[in-house]
Amino acid sequence: MDPARPWLILGKGPSFAQRARFDLSGYALLSLNHAVREQPVQLAHMIDLDVVTACGAALLSHAEYVVLPWYPHVQNAPGARSLDELAPDHELLRRLAEHGRLLWYDLSTAPRRYGPGPVVQATYFSAEAALNLLALAGARVVRSLGVDGGAGYSTHFEDLARRTLLANGQPAFDLQFAGIARTILQTGLDFAPLDQPSPIVACVLSPEPAPLPERVLEFSMRKHTSMSVAVHRIGSPHDLDHVRLASADEQGHTGAGGLYRAILVRSDALVLDDLRKLWSRPMEGEGIAVPSEPMPCGSDGIPSIALITAAVERRHEAMAAAADVLGGRPPGLAGAPPVASSLPASWNCCGRSEADMGLVSFRAPGPPPWLARGHPLGHLWVATLIEAVQAGFVSLDLIRTEVRLGRVRPSLVEQVETGNPEGLLVSRSARRLDAGFVAPYGPPASQPENRPMLLLRAFARQARRRVRAYRQGGASRR
């Protein structure tokens, strides 16, 4: 495989019907399941043996190679028989194998491992396995059509709707995006839908030096986002000159009118959902979209995220105006696009409930969790920090340096080293270190030990985590 050649994954989702709009000649094509019957491809991927049977002669005529797990699924469940055992009784598999066109890999759901190579991960749908497989094989750039969310097929596959649509019992194809995001984070693969401008341009608004919160925010964006993200720090208006916004026209789209797009996020926030949900909103004209009213929590009402769509000649004015909005100021430049509260309220959540949050803001109530231990949602931020350290995205040296410079509280080091996200449950020595800490900005930290309800909730979360860890350990031992 030529790693310099981009790949295009073709699935059965609605955007499959758009492939005539694009020049596909520069891509190596990989089909998912029944998509091979509509389009000749270099590689046809499927997990279920039933799909091999259903595609029949299309595999022989349309696919140069066919790739399956060594233990294919049967009727949407992991199978017990290997390709080596199945091929003698399966004419199509036998013919593919005889001509050297049958490839295999070890899938994570298989009952046992066969080869010495890496295991391909997939949780819900074949797109996860296909993307992970390409990344492991050395692909650098992958695009997709028909790998969509929702619960429908392209009109090309209407005949399959009653037989195969979500036949694995899952509620929607959206579940595949978590696995796709994991592959992008772990491999650095450049992945995006072909019908979207890419990469997502995410600008972190950070007027004060805050390397650790910025890094944790970036990790949270990359962890949850199912397409590639380019992250830029915006510390002053001059930084806007170095940001290259994503243009629809660069992807060969029609009707976009030369519009550019970017997402602006405050550094005192944490992303808990897929930025692709905002990025894929239709480009219907210039505008700055912010979330509707946040959940009640005593917030100052200032949004923490904005989606910017602007013409090329006004893109810098739009960025500056959005920065004003996120800073709680009226837009200061004439000619900026209008501001509308059209994003879901979940993208401006600073409440106490953790359910259905796309973004959590740490401006209120109280100081943010890197400065004080008493924020009611601080465990979410610290848990993300711990995960970022375990993934190698944030180093312990950075945390220790920020402590030494007085920009974050000292007890963070202990929390990361012990894997404890609960700031209220640190050791007495860590609390003593925090007692001498003076935050570089913002209000002085209160003493969280005097808030019994927060302490009770911290104990309850810790108990739930221990129960989950015990159960997972028991399952792995079995």
C-alpha positions as CSV (number, residue, x, y, z in Angstrom):
1,M,0.0,0.0,0.0
2,D,1.3,3.5,-0.9
3,P,1.0,5.5,2.3
4,A,1.1,8.7,0.4
5,R,-2.1,7.9,-1.5
6,P,-5.3,8.9,0.3
7,W,-8.1,6.4,1.0
8,L,-11.8,6.9,0.6
9,I,-14.2,4.8,2.7
10,L,-17.6,4.2,1.2
11,G,-20.5,3.3,3.4
12,K,-24.2,2.9,3.0
13,G,-25.2,6.2,4.7
14,P,-27.1,9.1,2.9
15,S,-23.9,10.9,1.8
16,F,-22.9,7.9,-0.4
17,A,-25.3,9.4,-3.0
18,Q,-23.0,12.5,-3.3
19,R,-20.0,10.6,-4.7
20,A,-20.8,11.8,-8.3
21,R,-20.0,15.4,-7.1
22,F,-16.3,14.5,-6.4
23,D,-13.4,13.3,-8.4
24,L,-12.6,9.9,-6.8
25,S,-9.7,9.1,-9.2
26,G,-7.1,10.2,-6.7
27,Y,-8.3,7.9,-3.9
28,A,-7.9,4.2,-3.2
29,L,-11.4,3.0,-2.4
30,L,-12.5,0.9,0.5
31,S,-16.2,-0.2,0.6
32,L,-18.1,-1.2,3.7
33,N,-20.4,-4.2,3.5
34,H,-22.9,-3.9,0.6
35,A,-21.4,-0.7,-0.8
36,V,-19.2,-2.8,-3.0
37,R,-22.2,-3.8,-5.2
38,E,-22.5,-0.1,-6.4
39,Q,-18.9,0.8,-6.9
40,P,-15.7,-0.9,-8.0
41,V,-13.1,-0.7,-5.2
42,Q,-9.6,-1.7,-4.3
43,L,-10.7,-3.2,-1.0
44,A,-14.0,-4.5,0.1
45,H,-14.3,-4.7,3.9
46,M,-17.0,-6.6,5.9
47,I,-17.2,-8.2,9.3
48,D,-20.2,-10.5,8.9
49,L,-20.0,-13.7,6.8
50,D,-23.7,-13.1,5.9
51,V,-22.7,-9.9,4.0
52,V,-20.1,-11.9,1.9
53,T,-22.9,-14.3,0.9
54,A,-25.4,-11.5,0.2
55,C,-22.9,-9.6,-2.0
56,G,-22.0,-12.7,-4.0
57,A,-20.7,-12.1,-7.5
58,A,-20.3,-8.3,-6.9
59,L,-17.3,-9.1,-4.8
60,L,-15.7,-11.0,-7.6
61,S,-16.4,-8.3,-10.2
62,H,-16.0,-5.1,-8.1
63,A,-13.3,-5.8,-5.5
64,E,-9.7,-6.3,-6.2
65,Y,-9.3,-7.7,-2.6
66,V,-11.7,-8.6,0.1
67,V,-10.8,-8.3,3.8
68,L,-12.5,-9.9,6.8
69,P,-11.7,-10.8,10.4
70,W,-10.0,-14.2,10.7
71,Y,-13.1,-15.1,12.8
72,P,-16.0,-13.4,10.9
73,H,-19.2,-12.5,12.6
74,V,-22.3,-14.6,11.9
75,Q,-25.7,-13.0,12.2
76,N,-24.2,-9.9,13.9
77,A,-22.4,-12.0,16.6
78,P,-18.7,-13.1,16.9
79,G,-18.3,-16.4,15.0
80,A,-16.4,-19.4,16.3
81,R,-15.1,-20.7,12.9
82,S,-12.1,-19.2,11.2
83,L,-11.7,-18.3,7.5
84,D,-9.5,-21.3,7.2
85,E,-12.3,-23.5,8.4
86,L,-15.1,-21.7,6.5
87,A,-13.4,-21.5,3.1
88,P,-13.7,-25.2,2.0
89,D,-17.5,-25.1,2.4
90,H,-18.0,-21.5,1.1
91,E,-17.5,-21.3,-2.7
92,L,-17.0,-17.5,-2.8
93,L,-14.4,-17.5,0.0
94,R,-12.7,-20.4,-1.6
95,R,-12.4,-18.7,-5.0
96,L,-11.1,-15.5,-3.4
97,A,-8.5,-17.4,-1.4
98,E,-7.4,-19.4,-4.5
99,H,-6.7,-16.2,-6.4
100,G,-4.9,-14.5,-3.5
101,R,-7.7,-11.9,-3.1
102,L,-8.8,-12.8,0.4
103,L,-7.1,-10.9,3.2
104,W,-7.7,-11.1,7.0
105,Y,-7.0,-9.5,10.3
106,D,-7.5,-10.1,14.0
107,L,-10.7,-8.3,15.3
108,S,-11.0,-7.3,18.9
109,T,-14.3,-9.1,19.2
110,A,-12.9,-12.5,18.2
111,P,-12.9,-15.4,20.7
112,R,-9.1,-15.8,20.2
113,R,-6.1,-14.3,18.4
114,Y,-4.6,-15.9,15.4
115,G,-1.8,-13.8,14.0
116,P,1.2,-11.9,15.6
117,G,0.1,-8.5,14.3
118,P,-1.9,-5.8,16.1
119,V,-5.6,-6.3,16.9
120,V,-8.1,-4.1,15.0
121,Q,-10.5,-2.4,17.3
122,A,-14.3,-2.1,16.7
123,T,-17.1,-1.8,19.1
124,Y,-20.3,-1.2,17.1
125,F,-19.9,-0.9,13.3
126,S,-17.6,-1.9,10.5
127,A,-16.5,1.6,9.8
128,E,-14.6,1.7,13.1
129,A,-12.7,-1.5,12.1
130,A,-12.0,-0.3,8.6
131,L,-10.5,3.0,9.7
132,N,-8.4,1.4,12.4
133,L,-7.2,-1.2,9.8
134,L,-6.1,1.5,7.4
135,A,-4.3,3.4,10.1
136,L,-2.5,0.3,11.3
137,A,-1.5,-0.4,7.6
138,G,0.2,3.0,7.3
139,A,-2.5,5.2,5.7
140,R,-2.1,8.9,6.5
141,V,-5.1,10.5,4.9
142,V,-8.6,8.9,4.9
143,R,-11.9,10.5,3.7
144,S,-15.4,9.0,3.8
145,L,-18.8,9.1,2.1
146,G,-21.7,7.2,3.5
147,V,-20.2,6.9,7.0
148,D,-23.0,9.0,8.6
149,G,-24.8,9.2,11.8
150,G,-28.6,8.8,12.2
151,A,-30.5,5.7,11.4
152,G,-30.9,5.6,7.6
153,Y,-29.3,4.4,4.4
154,S,-28.7,6.1,1.1
155,T,-31.5,5.5,-1.4
156,H,-29.1,3.2,-3.3
157,F,-29.7,0.6,-0.5
158,E,-33.4,1.0,0.2
159,D,-33.9,-2.7,-0.6
160,L,-31.7,-3.6,2.4
161,A,-33.5,-1.4,5.0
162,R,-35.8,-4.0,6.3
163,R,-33.1,-6.7,6.4
164,T,-29.9,-5.1,7.5
165,L,-30.5,-1.6,8.8
166,L,-29.2,-1.5,12.4
167,A,-29.6,-5.3,12.5
168,N,-27.0,-5.4,15.3
169,G,-29.6,-3.9,17.7
170,Q,-27.9,-0.5,18.1
171,P,-30.2,2.6,18.1
172,A,-28.2,4.6,15.6
173,F,-25.0,4.8,13.6
174,D,-23.8,7.7,15.8
175,L,-22.2,5.1,18.1
176,Q,-19.5,4.5,15.6
177,F,-18.1,8.0,16.0
178,A,-16.5,7.3,19.4
179,G,-14.4,4.5,17.9
180,I,-13.5,6.7,15.0
181,A,-12.4,9.5,17.4
182,R,-10.3,7.0,19.3
183,T,-8.4,5.9,16.2
184,I,-7.7,9.5,15.2
185,L,-6.4,10.4,18.7
186,Q,-4.2,7.3,19.0
187,T,-2.8,7.3,15.4
188,G,-2.8,11.0,14.3
189,L,-4.7,9.9,11.2
190,D,-6.0,12.7,9.0
191,F,-9.7,11.8,8.7
192,A,-12.8,13.7,7.6
193,P,-16.0,13.2,5.6
194,L,-15.4,14.2,2.0
195,D,-18.4,16.4,2.0
196,Q,-17.2,18.6,4.9
197,P,-14.4,21.2,4.9
198,S,-11.5,19.9,6.9
199,P,-9.8,19.8,9.3
200,I,-12.1,21.3,12.0
201,V,-10.4,24.6,12.9
202,A,-10.7,25.0,16.7
203,C,-9.3,28.3,18.1
204,V,-8.7,28.3,21.9
205,L,-9.3,31.8,23.3
206,S,-6.7,32.2,26.1
207,P,-6.0,35.8,27.0
208,E,-3.9,34.7,30.1
209,P,-1.0,32.2,29.9
210,A,-2.7,28.8,30.7
211,P,-0.7,26.0,29.2
212,L,-2.2,23.2,31.3
213,P,-5.9,24.1,30.8
214,E,-5.3,24.7,27.1
215,R,-3.7,21.3,26.7
216,V,-6.4,19.5,28.6
217,L,-9.1,21.3,26.5
218,E,-7.3,20.2,23.3
219,F,-7.2,16.6,24.6
220,S,-10.9,16.7,25.3
221,M,-11.6,18.0,21.8
222,R,-9.5,15.4,20.1
223,K,-10.8,12.6,22.4
224,H,-14.4,13.2,21.4
225,T,-14.2,14.5,17.8
226,S,-14.7,12.0,15.0
227,M,-12.7,14.0,12.4
228,S,-9.4,15.7,12.4
229,V,-9.0,19.0,14.4
230,A,-6.4,21.8,13.9
231,V,-6.0,23.6,17.2
232,H,-4.8,27.3,17.4
233,R,-4.2,29.3,20.5
234,I,-5.6,32.9,20.4
235,G,-4.0,35.1,23.0
236,S,-4.3,38.4,21.2
237,P,-5.9,39.8,18.1
238,H,-2.6,39.4,16.3
239,D,-2.8,35.6,16.6
240,L,-5.9,35.7,14.3
241,D,-3.6,36.6,11.3
242,H,-2.0,33.1,11.6
243,V,-5.2,31.1,11.6
244,R,-6.1,29.5,8.3
245,L,-9.9,28.9,8.4
246,A,-11.5,25.9,6.7
247,S,-13.1,26.8,3.3
248,A,-15.9,24.8,1.8
249,D,-14.6,25.7,-1.7
250,E,-11.3,23.9,-0.9
251,Q,-13.1,20.6,-0.8
252,G,-14.7,21.1,-4.2
253,H,-18.1,22.0,-2.8
254,T,-20.7,23.9,-4.7
255,G,-23.0,26.6,-3.5
256,A,-20.9,27.6,-0.4
257,G,-20.3,31.1,-1.7
258,G,-16.6,31.2,-0.5
259,L,-17.5,30.9,3.1
260,Y,-15.0,30.1,5.8
261,R,-15.6,28.3,9.1
262,A,-14.0,28.0,12.5
263,I,-14.9,27.1,16.1
264,L,-13.8,29.4,18.9
265,V,-13.6,28.0,22.5
266,R,-12.6,29.6,25.8
267,S,-9.7,27.9,27.5
268,D,-11.6,27.6,30.8
269,A,-13.9,24.9,29.3
270,L,-13.9,21.2,28.6
271,V,-15.4,19.5,25.6
272,L,-17.5,16.4,26.3
273,D,-19.1,15.8,22.9
274,D,-18.2,15.6,19.2
275,L,-17.3,18.9,17.6
276,R,-18.4,17.4,14.3
277,K,-22.0,17.9,15.4
278,L,-21.4,21.7,15.3
279,W,-19.0,21.7,12.4
280,S,-21.4,19.8,10.0
281,R,-24.2,22.4,10.5
282,P,-25.2,23.8,7.0
283,M,-23.4,26.8,5.8
284,E,-26.5,29.0,5.1
285,G,-24.7,32.3,5.3
286,E,-22.5,34.4,7.4
287,G,-23.0,34.4,11.1
288,I,-21.7,33.7,14.6
289,A,-23.7,31.0,16.3
290,V,-23.5,30.6,20.1
291,P,-25.5,28.3,22.4
292,S,-28.9,29.2,23.7
293,E,-29.4,29.9,27.4
294,P,-27.2,27.7,29.6
295,M,-28.7,25.4,32.3
296,P,-29.5,27.3,35.5
297,C,-26.3,27.4,37.7
298,G,-25.8,31.0,38.6
299,S,-23.7,31.5,35.5
300,D,-22.8,34.9,34.1
301,G,-24.6,33.8,30.9
302,I,-21.5,34.3,28.7
303,P,-21.1,31.5,26.1
304,S,-17.9,29.5,26.0
305,I,-18.1,28.4,22.4
306,A,-19.0,29.9,19.1
307,L,-19.3,28.6,15.5
308,I,-18.1,31.2,13.0
309,T,-19.1,31.3,9.3
310,A,-17.8,34.2,7.3
311,A,-16.8,35.3,3.8
312,V,-13.1,35.3,3.1
313,E,-12.8,39.1,3.2
314,R,-14.6,39.3,6.6
315,R,-13.1,36.2,8.3
316,H,-10.8,38.1,10.6
317,E,-13.6,40.5,11.7
318,A,-15.8,37.5,12.4
319,M,-13.1,35.9,14.6
320,A,-12.5,39.1,16.5
321,A,-16.3,39.7,17.0
322,A,-16.7,36.1,18.3
323,A,-13.8,36.6,20.7
324,D,-15.6,39.7,22.0
325,V,-18.8,37.7,22.5
326,L,-17.0,34.9,24.4
327,G,-15.3,37.6,26.5
328,G,-18.6,39.1,27.5
329,R,-18.2,42.2,25.4
330,P,-20.3,43.5,22.5
331,P,-18.7,43.0,19.1
332,G,-16.3,45.9,18.6
333,L,-15.8,45.8,14.8
334,A,-18.2,47.0,12.2
335,G,-19.1,44.6,9.4
336,A,-18.9,41.5,11.6
337,P,-21.5,38.7,10.9
338,P,-24.6,38.7,13.1
339,V,-24.7,36.8,16.4
340,A,-27.5,34.2,16.9
341,S,-28.2,31.9,19.8
342,S,-28.8,28.9,17.6
343,L,-26.5,26.2,19.0
344,P,-27.9,23.6,21.6
345,A,-27.8,24.8,25.2
346,S,-25.8,21.7,26.1
347,W,-22.8,23.4,24.5
348,N,-22.8,26.1,27.2
349,C,-23.5,24.0,30.3
350,C,-22.0,25.0,33.6
351,G,-24.7,23.3,35.8
352,R,-24.3,20.5,38.3
353,S,-25.8,17.8,36.2
354,E,-23.4,15.8,34.1
355,A,-26.0,14.3,31.7
356,D,-26.1,15.4,28.1
357,M,-23.4,18.0,28.3
358,G,-21.5,18.9,25.1
359,L,-19.3,21.4,26.9
360,V,-18.8,22.4,30.5
361,S,-17.6,25.9,31.5
362,F,-15.6,26.4,34.6
363,R,-16.1,30.1,35.0
364,A,-18.8,29.5,37.6
365,P,-19.5,28.6,40.3
366,G,-16.2,29.4,42.0
367,P,-12.6,29.2,40.7
368,P,-11.8,26.6,38.0
369,P,-10.5,23.1,39.1
370,W,-6.9,23.8,38.3
371,L,-6.9,26.6,40.8
372,A,-9.2,25.2,43.5
373,R,-10.5,21.8,44.6
374,G,-14.1,22.9,45.3
375,H,-15.7,23.2,41.8
376,P,-18.8,20.9,41.7
377,L,-17.7,19.6,38.2
378,G,-14.0,19.7,38.9
379,H,-13.7,15.9,38.9
380,L,-14.6,15.9,35.1
381,W,-11.6,18.2,34.4
382,V,-9.2,16.3,36.6
383,A,-10.3,12.9,35.2
384,T,-9.6,14.2,31.7
385,L,-6.2,15.5,32.8
386,I,-5.4,12.0,34.3
387,E,-6.4,10.4,31.0
388,A,-4.4,12.9,29.0
389,V,-1.3,12.0,31.1
390,Q,-1.9,8.3,30.7
391,A,-2.2,8.8,26.9
392,G,1.1,10.8,26.8
393,F,-0.7,13.9,25.7
394,V,0.2,15.9,28.8
395,S,3.4,15.3,30.8
396,L,3.9,15.3,34.5
397,D,6.8,17.7,33.9
398,L,4.4,20.2,32.5
399,I,2.1,19.9,35.6
400,R,5.1,20.3,38.0
401,T,6.4,23.3,36.0
402,E,3.0,25.0,36.2
403,V,2.9,24.3,39.9
404,R,6.3,25.8,40.4
405,L,5.3,28.9,38.4
406,G,2.2,29.3,40.6
407,R,-0.3,28.8,37.8
408,V,-2.0,25.7,39.1
409,R,-2.6,24.3,42.6
410,P,0.0,21.9,44.0
411,S,-2.4,19.1,44.9
412,L,-2.9,18.4,41.1
413,V,0.4,16.5,41.1
414,E,-0.9,14.0,43.8
415,Q,-4.2,13.6,42.0
416,V,-2.5,12.6,38.7
417,E,0.0,10.3,40.4
418,T,-2.6,8.5,42.3
419,G,-5.3,8.6,39.6
420,N,-7.7,10.3,41.9
421,P,-10.1,12.8,40.1
422,E,-11.7,13.9,43.4
423,G,-10.2,17.1,44.6
424,L,-12.0,16.9,48.0
425,L,-10.4,13.5,48.7
426,V,-6.7,14.3,48.5
427,S,-4.3,13.7,51.3
428,R,-3.7,16.0,54.3
429,S,-0.2,16.9,53.0
430,A,-1.7,17.9,49.6
431,R,-4.3,20.1,51.4
432,R,-1.5,21.8,53.3
433,L,0.4,22.6,50.1
434,D,-2.8,24.1,48.6
435,A,-3.2,26.2,51.7
436,G,-0.3,28.3,50.7
437,F,-1.3,28.6,47.0
438,V,-2.4,32.0,45.7
439,A,-4.2,31.9,42.4
440,P,-2.6,34.1,39.7
441,Y,-6.0,35.5,38.7
442,G,-9.6,35.2,39.7
443,P,-11.2,35.2,43.2
444,P,-9.4,33.5,46.1
445,A,-10.2,29.8,46.5
446,S,-12.7,28.8,49.2
447,Q,-12.1,25.9,51.5
448,P,-14.1,23.0,50.0
449,E,-13.7,20.8,53.1
450,N,-16.4,22.9,54.7
451,R,-19.0,21.9,52.1
452,P,-20.5,18.6,53.2
453,M,-22.8,18.0,50.2
454,L,-19.8,18.3,47.8
455,L,-17.8,15.9,50.0
456,L,-20.7,13.4,50.1
457,R,-21.0,13.4,46.3
458,A,-17.2,12.9,45.9
459,F,-17.4,9.8,48.2
460,A,-20.3,8.5,46.1
461,R,-18.5,8.9,42.8
462,Q,-15.3,7.3,44.2
463,A,-17.4,4.3,45.4
464,R,-19.0,3.9,42.0
465,R,-15.6,4.0,40.3
466,R,-14.2,1.3,42.6
467,V,-17.2,-0.9,42.0
468,R,-16.8,-0.5,38.2
469,A,-13.1,-1.3,38.5
470,Y,-13.8,-4.4,40.6
471,R,-16.3,-5.7,38.1
472,Q,-14.0,-5.0,35.1
473,G,-11.2,-6.8,36.9
474,G,-13.4,-9.8,37.5
475,A,-14.5,-9.9,33.9
476,S,-10.9,-9.8,32.7
477,R,-9.9,-12.6,35.1
478,R,-12.7,-14.8,33.7
